[in-house]
Amino acid sequence: MRVRVIGFGVTADTSDVGGVTIAQSNNDTAPLSLLEAVLDRTLRTTPFLDWTMSIEEPPGGGGRLELSNTQTVALVNDHLTLFPPQGDVYQLQQPVDHTPAGGPAGQVVATLLQFPVTLTQST
């Protein structure tokens, strides 16, 4: 089954770069996400996202940094027993490169290597 993710966002306060926010940038540009039956009563979900990452105090200074992912992000959970997710942990399918928002497409300035995130549907 294919589903559309709407309203994805996370925030964190860190000691080294200040606040970091990741917010879905446009739910019309990412492909529809997947919901698949893997085994009896087990599901695999793969949300596909395009997002913007804001970093308050980037290394080297210069003020707030706005980044965009260069390829669609895929998060995966292949042990889901209930949908929509309720406190389930997802992992990046592969590292994600980021460029300055609105800047040259080939100028990668950051790569997100891991992003274990707990997803819960809110009503």
Buried (B, 14 or more C-beta within 10 A) or exposed (E): EEBEBEEBEBEEEEEEBBEBBBBBBEBEEBEEBBBEEEEEEEBBBBBBBBBBBBBBBBEEEEEEBBBBBBEEBBBBBBEBEEEBBEEBEBEBEEEBBBBBEEEEEEEEEBEBEEBEBEBEEEE
